[in-house]
Amino acid sequence: MKNKSKKIKNIKLQYSLRVIAICVISMLLSIIINEFGIGKENTLMVFIVGVLAVTIVTRGYVYSAIASIVSVLMFNYMFTNPVHSLKISNTHDIILMMFFLIAALISSNMTSKLQYQTESSKRNEKTAKFLYEITKGFLNVTGNENIILKGIKYIKEYAGYDCCVKLNSEEKVYGTLGSTEYSKVDEINTMIVPIKGVAKQRGEVRIIIDDALSQEKDMLIKAIVHQMAIILDREFIYEERQKIKVDIERERLKSTLLRSISHDIRTPLTSIKGASELICDNYDNLDEDNIKKLASDIFDESTWLMKTVQNILDMTRINEGKLTVKKSYEAVDDIVNQTLSLVPRLHETGRLCVKIPDDIVLVPVDGRLFVQVLVNLLDNEYKHAGESADICLSVYVEDKFVIFEVSDNGIGIEPSMLNKIFDGFVTRQKNNIADGSLGVGLGLSICKEIVNAHGGKIIAHNLKAGGASFKIELPMEVE
């Protein structure tokens, strides 16, 4: 405040000196003109020019009014009879000075207003430019922190004030002073501007001011805070929308999972119940072959149930980040033999051929998990390749990788499914109707997760000769 008062005094002193200087110059010029015999009426024009000059080099109507009165007095003293006296003996001079005074006051008033309008237009133009730059600057800013930092930067850059910002939803304080100074802001001159969103207040901005705030800066600061509120509202709405999307997707997946699981579990359970009921009710009437056939069906369906339940449990562990891989060097022969022991029906149909290296090949894997991968792939081929398709499990070494390839000569994979075949709940459809008997669509997704956890990769593609192929690359050494 002291600095501002001192500054105002200096400006007033400068303007007063300018008024005195211009009046003295006007009087000297008038004396010179009068020496050349030019009339008093024309001499007054010099004083009018002096008054207009005062209006230009000063701000405010007061200085030009003072200059007008002083000019009249000087004219009276120097050029009216009796000379060198403030007395007036001629009525014509009185009228002349009165009109001069009126003309000088009107001229200076109009010039002052013109100056004010010009300055006001410049300020408005400057403010409009600032507001455009501020609005444009906020347009592509995302994230609460970036929005607040941008607002703080604009307040400092365009208004010249330090400030602190605190959101109601966060403990963190942002500001040019730092969070440790936020509690002290109350002790000094501050202006608190609330950040008001559409639905509620999101926080507040504390402006540290050391002098009276001008109307332009006050408007500018409030415009910046208003823009912050709008963009913070936009961020809030976007985050809420994303949460709703995630919730909807989660509910959709949950519904799909429950529907698929209930169907896949109910179907084999119905078969098991029917076969066992038939044995119980007609045991004496059934021959040994029929009983074996029914027992075999019960075995197949219960095996399928166990695989389904195991896949669901594994997917749950993968989603929760609890899948742990315990690698140890396993012989390829042992992995393949364990796999074949878990798909006896496929092996017995004669549709499966196996090709493994003659030499002993060791690969670092979690044996139980990787056997499950091969079982899922063979089971997938068995269900989808077609009843007459042959299936081949090949293992070979390529560079520093062991390749496990499961292929068939069946109908192949629909091109539209190739890019999403390893996504969860992807099942084959017949006539656009999901065939629930083909599974819940988790098997291949689990295969991909397990292979990735081993540092390998799995790809699927259709063969030129017909059929599909799933190829796994596993590094031969532990990375």
Order of alpha helices (4+ residues) and beta strands (2+ residues): alpha-alpha-alpha-alpha-alpha-beta-beta-beta-beta-alpha-alpha-beta-alpha-alpha-beta-beta-alpha-beta-beta-alpha-beta-beta-alpha-beta-beta
